[in-house]
């Protein structure tokens, strides 16, 4: 089996679609902040908060969408361009409105109906052309039918957006966030479009704004609550900018002495290979906030990525102790231990990876590290089992089943691993 393992850091990007350059960002600090807001929105909408999840997409557009269940996808541009927590909350509340309204399923049905209308129109147009010998009439009917179908679908989408707006407004009032968040987001989108009038923002393409919607929303901007103060928003925004923007730009944006300014500059210095400067500044932040897990996590990342594995271990362990609900941090520490290439250190990776998978069962990369841990501790059959789990979780079911057939013969017959492989083999996809 290939011994090469995929490295991750405390803030990492997973490329999931190379053709479209689509990638996800995993970061505990950002995810916990967004999850808190999304759960508050779900509770206000009388949905189940524990079923809500937010996933970050590495894209500078201001946009968000839902794709099924209670999972909300947020573009990093929403956070990096937002000016207050209320901006983020409004968008999360709006997407929660789509979830509450069941718009994903209904939208798919409406789209399929649109496609069928267009198809029927095209077919009838073709028949008309053949029957009358007048192709112009057939083309006109086909085009007219397609235009009518598109107009119907657009109207349906606008109706959905209005419903989601109403839910969002109710959520904002229930959770005591300011309606100025809506105003800020729209102003930021217009600002971007002034800078580049030829590239319409994704938010407008996916969230069509009619004049009536704008008027309805503006009514709620009279006597709004003041904007929310939340240091978590400031820090997450600074962190995203520091990791995603050039270091020089980060330093120009965060030149002050607030915590978020110095946090951003630590990351900018690290990315500029000023390692000791970054560590010295980070130690000052830790002295001021000794219970902040994310500072220790960043310290572990810096040590790990600069080859100082012995120093990375206690830093990550401290972060885990301070943030026991993080699924990512134990996996990151396991990665450090596995990189040491030592039997005893690899043994320590197992409980960490099991904790990660217990907290987040679909943390697929944990299975790859598990396979490496089994391999380093001379358990090749169990290493193959872990790779079966990985392939199955990644949707590579044929590959998982082929490997499961070979691996099943090597495992104890009634072990839980053998039973899981039987489940994989018996599942029809």
For each residue, the residues with C-beta under 8 A, 3 or more apart:
1: 371 375 380 383 384 387
2:
3: 372 375
4:
5: 335 338 339 368 369 372
6: 365 368
7: 335 339
8: 12 26 331 332 335 365
9: 12 301 304 305 332
10: 27 28 294 297 298 300 301 328 329 332
11: 25 26 27 239 243 298 301
12: 8 9 25 26 27
13: 23 24 25 26 58
14: 23 24 25 26 365
15: 18 21 22 23
16: 22 23 24
17: 20 21 22 23
18: 15 21
19:
20: 17
21: 15 17 18
22: 15 16 17 57 59
23: 13 14 15 16 17 57 58
24: 13 14 16 55 56 57 58
25: 11 12 13 14 30 56 57 58 76 240
26: 8 11 12 13 14 31 56 328
27: 10 11 12 30 31 56 239 328
28: 10 31 32 293 294 297 323 326 328 329
29: 32 33 232 235 236 239 294 297
30: 25 27 33 34 56 79 236 239 240
31: 26 27 28 34 35 54 56
32: 28 29 35 36 326
33: 29 30 36 37 232 233 236
34: 30 31 37 38 54 56 74 88 92 236
35: 31 32 38 39 52 53 54
36: 32 33 39 40 232
37: 33 34 40 41 85 88 89 92
38: 34 35 41 42 52 53 54 72 92 96
39: 35 36 42 43 49 50 52
40: 36 37 43 44 49 89 175
41: 37 38 44 45 52 89 92 93 96 171 175
42: 38 39 45 47 48 49 51 52 70 96 99
43: 39 40 46 47 49
44: 40 41 93 170 171 174 175
45: 41 42 93 96 97 99 100 167 170 171
46: 43 100
47: 42 43 51 52 70 96 99 100
48: 42 51 52 70
49: 39 40 42 43 52
50: 39
51: 42 47 48 69 70
52: 35 38 39 41 42 47 48 49 70 71 72 96
53: 35 38 69 70 71 72
54: 31 34 35 38 71 72 73 74 92
55: 24 71 72 73 74
56: 24 25 26 27 30 31 34 73 74 75 76
57: 22 23 24 25 73 74 75 76
58: 13 23 24 25 76 244
59: 22 63 75 76 77 202
60: 75 76 77 80 81 244
61: 75 77 201 202 203
62: 75 77 78 81 185 188 189 192 201 202 203
63: 59 75 77 78 201 202 203 206
64: 72 73 74 75 78 91 92 94 95 203
65: 72 73 95 206
66: 70 71 72 73 95 98 99 103 104
67: 71 73 104
68: 71 104
69: 51 53 99
70: 42 47 48 51 52 53 66 99
71: 52 53 54 55 66 67 68
72: 38 52 53 54 55 64 65 66 92 95 96 99
73: 54 55 56 57 64 65 66 67
74: 34 54 55 56 57 64 78 79 88 91 92
75: 56 57 59 60 61 62 63 64 78 202
76: 25 56 57 58 59 60 79 80 240 244
77: 59 60 61 62 63 80 81
78: 62 63 64 74 75 81 82 87 88 91 185
79: 30 74 76 82 88 236 237 240
80: 60 76 77 237 240 241 244 245
81: 60 62 77 78 188 192
82: 78 79 85 87 88 184 185 188 233 237
83: 87 184 188
84: 87 178 180 181 184 227 228 233
85: 37 82 88 89 177 181 227 228 229 230 232 233
86: 89 90 172 177 178 179 180 181 184 227 228
87: 78 82 83 84 90 91 181 184 185 188
88: 34 37 74 78 79 82 85 91 92 181 233
89: 37 40 41 85 86 92 93 172 175 177 181 228
90: 86 87 93 94 168 172 177 179 181 182 185
91: 64 74 78 87 88 94 95 185
92: 34 37 38 41 54 64 72 74 88 89 95 96
93: 41 44 45 89 90 96 97 167 168 169 171 172 175 177
94: 64 90 91 97 98 164 165 167 168 207
95: 64 65 66 72 91 92 98 99 164
96: 38 41 42 45 47 52 72 92 93 99 100 167 168 171
97: 45 93 94 100 101 163 164 165 166 167 168 171
98: 66 94 95 101 103 104 160 164
99: 42 45 47 66 69 70 72 95 96 102 103 104
100: 45 46 47 96 97 167
101: 97 98 106 160 163 164 167
102: 99 105 106
103: 66 98 99 106 107 160 163 164
104: 66 67 68 98 99 107 108
105: 102 108 109
106: 101 102 103 109 110 160
107: 103 104 110 111 156 157 160
108: 104 105 111 112
109: 105 106 112 113
110: 106 107 113 114 153 156
111: 107 108 114 115 153
112: 108 109 115 116
113: 109 110 116 117
114: 110 111 117 118 149 150 152 153
115: 111 112 118 119 149
116: 112 113 119 120
117: 113 114 120 121 145 148 149 152
118: 114 115 121 122 145 146 149 150
119: 115 116 122 123
120: 116 117 123 124 145
121: 117 118 124 125 141 142 144 145 146 148 149
122: 118 119 125 126 142 145 146
123: 119 120 126 127
124: 120 121 127 128 141 142 145
125: 121 122 128 129 137 138 139 140 141 142 143 145
126: 122 123 129 130 138 142
127: 123 124 130 131 138
128: 124 125 131 132 134 137 138 141
129: 125 126 132 133 134 135 137 138 139
130: 126 127 133 138
131: 127 128
132: 128 129 137 138
133: 129 130
134: 128 129 137 138
135: 129 138 139
136: 139 140
137: 125 128 129 132 134 140 141
138: 125 126 127 128 129 130 132 134 135 141 142
139: 125 129 135 136 142 143
140: 125 136 137 143 144
141: 121 124 125 128 137 138 144 145
142: 121 122 124 125 126 138 139 145 146
143: 125 139 140 146 147
144: 121 140 141 147 148
145: 117 118 120 121 122 124 125 141 142 148 149
146: 118 121 122 142 143 149 150
147: 143 144 150 151
148: 117 121 144 145 151 152
149: 114 115 117 118 121 145 146 152 153
150: 114 118 146 147 153 154
151: 147 148 154 155
152: 114 117 148 149 155 156
153: 110 111 114 149 150 156 157
154: 150 151 157 158 208
155: 151 152 158 159
156: 107 110 152 153 159 160
157: 107 153 154 160 161 208
158: 154 155 161 162 208 210 213
159: 155 156 162 163
160: 98 101 103 106 107 156 157 163 164
161: 157 158 164 165 207 208 209 213
162: 158 159 165 166 210 212 213 216
163: 97 101 103 159 160 166 167
164: 94 95 97 98 101 103 160 161 167 168
165: 94 97 161 162 168 169 213 216 217
166: 97 162 163 169 170
167: 45 93 94 96 97 100 101 163 164 170 171
168: 90 93 94 96 97 164 165 171 172 182
169: 93 165 166 172 173 179 217 220
170: 44 45 166 167 173 174
171: 41 44 45 93 96 97 167 168 174 175
172: 86 89 90 93 168 169 175 177 178 179 181 182
173: 169 170 176
174: 44 170 171
175: 40 41 44 89 93 171 172
176: 173 225
177: 85 86 89 90 93 172 181 225 228
178: 84 86 172 181 224 225 226 227 228
179: 86 90 169 172 182 183 220 221 224 225
180: 84 86 183 184 221 224 225 227
181: 84 85 86 87 88 89 90 172 177 178 184 185 227
182: 90 168 172 179 185 186 217 220 221
183: 179 180 186 187 221
184: 82 83 84 86 87 180 181 187 188
185: 62 78 82 87 90 91 181 182 188 189 203
186: 182 183 189 190
187: 183 184 190 191
188: 62 81 82 83 87 184 185 191 192
189: 62 185 186 192 193 201 203 204
190: 186 187 193 194
191: 187 188 194 195
192: 62 81 188 189 195 196 201
193: 189 190 196 197 199 200 201 204
194: 190 191 197
195: 191 192
196: 192 193 199
197: 193 194
198:
199: 193 196
200: 193 204 205
201: 61 62 63 189 192 193 204 205
202: 59 61 62 63 75 205 206
203: 61 62 63 64 185 189 206 207
204: 189 193 200 201 207 208 209
205: 200 201 202 208
206: 63 65 202 203
207: 94 161 203 204
208: 154 157 158 161 204 205
209: 161 204 213 214
210: 158 162 213 214
211: 214 215
212: 162 215 216
213: 158 161 162 165 209 210 216 217
214: 209 210 211 217 218
215: 211 212 218 219
216: 162 165 212 213 219
217: 165 169 182 213 214 220 221
218: 214 215 221
219: 215 216 222
220: 169 179 182 217 224
221: 179 180 182 183 217 218 224
222: 219
223:
224: 178 179 180 220 221
225: 176 177 178 179 180
226: 178
227: 84 85 86 178 180 181
228: 84 85 86 89 177 178
229: 85
230: 85 233 234
231: 234 235 259 260
232: 29 33 36 85 235 236
233: 33 82 84 85 88 230 236 237
234: 230 231 237 238 258 259 260
235: 29 231 232 238 239 259 260 263 294
236: 29 30 33 34 79 232 233 239 240
237: 79 80 82 233 234 240 241 260
238: 234 235 241 242 254 260 261 263 264
239: 11 27 29 30 235 236 242 243 263 264 267 294
240: 25 30 76 79 80 236 237 243 244
241: 80 237 238 244 245 249 250 253 254 264
242: 238 239 245 247 250 254 263 264 265 266 267 268 271
243: 11 239 240 267 271
244: 58 60 76 80 240 241
245: 80 241 242 249 250 253
246: 249 250
247: 242 250 251 268 269 271 272
248: 251 252 268
249: 241 245 246 252 253
250: 241 242 245 246 247 253 254 264 265 267 268
251: 247 248 254 255 264 265 268
252: 248 249 255
253: 241 245 249 250 264
254: 238 241 242 250 251 260 261 262 264 265 268
255: 251 252 261
256: 261
257: 261 262
258: 234 261 262
259: 231 234 235 262 263 285 288 289
260: 231 234 235 237 238 254 263 264
261: 238 254 255 256 257 258 264 265
262: 254 257 258 259 265 266 281 284 285
263: 235 238 239 242 259 260 266 267 285 295
264: 238 239 241 242 250 251 253 254 260 261 267 268
265: 242 250 251 254 261 262 268 269 281
266: 242 262 263 269 270 278 281 282 285 298
267: 239 242 243 250 263 264 270 271 278 298
268: 242 247 248 250 251 254 264 265 271 272
269: 247 265 266 272 274 275 277 278 281
270: 266 267 273 274 275 278 302
271: 242 243 247 267 268
272: 247 268 269
273: 270
274: 269 270 277 278
275: 269 270 278 279 302 306
276: 279 280
277: 269 274 280 281
278: 266 267 269 270 274 275 281 282 302
279: 275 276 282 283 299 302
280: 276 277 283 284
281: 262 265 266 269 277 278 284 285
282: 266 278 279 285 286 295 298 299 302
283: 279 280 286 287
284: 262 280 281 287 288
285: 259 262 263 266 281 282 288 289 292 295
286: 282 283 289 290 292 295 296 299
287: 283 284 290
288: 259 284 285
289: 259 285 286 292 295
290: 286 287
291: 322
292: 285 286 289 295 296 322
293: 28 296 297 318 319 320 321 322 323 326 329
294: 10 28 29 235 239 297 298 319 323
295: 263 282 285 286 289 292 298 299
296: 286 292 293 299 300 315 316 318 319 322
297: 10 28 29 293 294 300 301 315 316 319 323 329 332
298: 10 11 266 267 282 294 295 301 302
299: 279 282 286 295 296 302 303 315
300: 10 296 297 303 304 312 313 315 316 319 332 333 336
301: 9 10 11 297 298 304 305 312 332
302: 270 275 278 279 282 298 299 305 306
303: 299 300 306 308 309 311 312 315
304: 9 300 301 307 308 309 312 316 332 335 336 339
305: 9 301 302
306: 275 302 303
307: 304
308: 303 304 311 312
309: 303 304 312 313 336 339 340
310: 313
311: 303 308 314 315
312: 300 301 303 304 308 309 315 316 336
313: 300 309 310 316 317 333 336 337
314: 311 317 318
315: 296 297 299 300 303 311 312 318 319
316: 296 297 300 304 312 313 319 320 329 332 333 336
317: 313 314 320 321 333
318: 293 296 314 315 321 322
319: 293 294 296 297 300 315 316 322 323 326 329
320: 293 316 317 323 324 326 329 330 333
321: 293 317 318 324
322: 291 292 293 296 318 319
323: 28 293 294 297 319 320 326 329
324: 320 321
325: 359
326: 28 32 293 319 320 323 329 330 359
327: 330 331 355 356 357 359 360 363
328: 10 26 27 28 331 332 356 360 363
329: 10 28 293 297 316 319 320 323 326 332 333
330: 320 326 327 333 334 352 353 355 356 359
331: 8 327 328 334 335 352 353 356 363 365 366 369
332: 8 9 10 297 300 301 304 316 328 329 335 336
333: 300 313 316 317 320 329 330 336 337 352
334: 330 331 337 338 348 349 352 353 356 366 369 373
335: 5 7 8 304 331 332 338 339 369
336: 300 304 309 312 313 316 332 333 339 340
337: 313 333 334 340 345 346 348 349 352
338: 5 334 335 341 345 346 349 369 372 373 376
339: 5 7 304 309 335 336
340: 309 336 337 345 346
341: 338 345 376
342: 345 346 376
343: 346 347 376 377 378
344: 347 348
345: 337 338 340 341 342 348 349
346: 337 338 340 342 343 349 372 373 376 377
347: 343 344 350 373 377
348: 334 337 344 345 351 352
349: 334 337 338 345 346 352 353 369 370 373
350: 347 353 354 370 373
351: 348 354 355
352: 330 331 333 334 337 348 349 355 356
353: 330 331 334 349 350 356 357 366 369 370 373
354: 350 351 357 358
355: 327 330 351 352 358 359
356: 327 328 330 331 334 352 353 359 360 363 366
357: 327 353 354 360 361 363 366 367 370
358: 354 355 361
359: 325 326 327 330 355 356 363
360: 327 328 356 357 363 366
361: 357 358
362: 393
363: 327 328 331 356 357 359 360 366
364: 367 368 390 393 394
365: 6 8 14 331 368 369 390
366: 331 334 353 356 357 360 363 369 370
367: 357 364 370 371 386 387 389 390 393
368: 5 6 364 365 371 372 386 387 390
369: 5 331 334 335 338 349 353 365 366 372 373
370: 349 350 353 357 366 367 373 374 386 389
371: 1 367 368 374 375 383 384 386 387 390
372: 3 5 338 346 368 369 375 376 383
373: 334 338 346 347 349 350 353 369 370 376 377
374: 370 371 377 379 380 382 383 385 386
375: 1 3 371 372 378 379 380 383
376: 338 341 342 343 346 372 373
377: 343 346 347 373 374
378: 343 375
379: 374 375 382 383
380: 1 374 375 383 384 410
381: 384 385 407 410 411
382: 374 379 385 386 411 417
383: 1 371 372 374 375 379 380 386 387
384: 1 371 380 381 387 388 403 406 407 410
385: 374 381 382 388 389 407 411 417 420 421
386: 367 368 370 371 374 382 383 389 390
387: 1 367 368 371 383 384 390 391 403
388: 384 385 391 392 400 403 404 407 421 424
389: 367 370 385 386 392 393 400 420
390: 364 365 367 368 371 386 387 393 394
391: 387 388 394 396 397 399 400 403
392: 388 389 395 396 397 400 424
393: 362 364 367 389 390
394: 364 390 391
395: 392
396: 391 392 399 400
397: 391 392 400 401 424 427 429
398: 401 402
399: 391 396 402 403
400: 388 389 391 392 396 397 403 404 424
401: 397 398 404 405 424 425
402: 398 399 405 406
403: 384 387 388 391 399 400 406 407
404: 388 400 401 407 408 421 424 425
405: 401 402 408 425
406: 384 402 403 409 410
407: 381 384 385 388 403 404 410 411 421
408: 404 405 411 418 421 422 425
409: 406
410: 380 381 384 406 407
411: 381 382 385 407 408 415 417 418 421
412: 415 417 418
413: 418
414: 418 419
415: 411 412 418 419
416: 419 420
417: 382 385 411 412 420 421
418: 408 411 412 413 414 415 421 422
419: 414 415 416 422 423
420: 385 389 416 417 423 424
421: 385 388 404 407 408 411 417 418 424 425
422: 408 418 419 425 426
423: 419 420 426 427
424: 388 392 397 400 401 404 420 421 427
425: 401 404 405 408 421 422
426: 422 423
427: 397 423 424
428:
429: 397
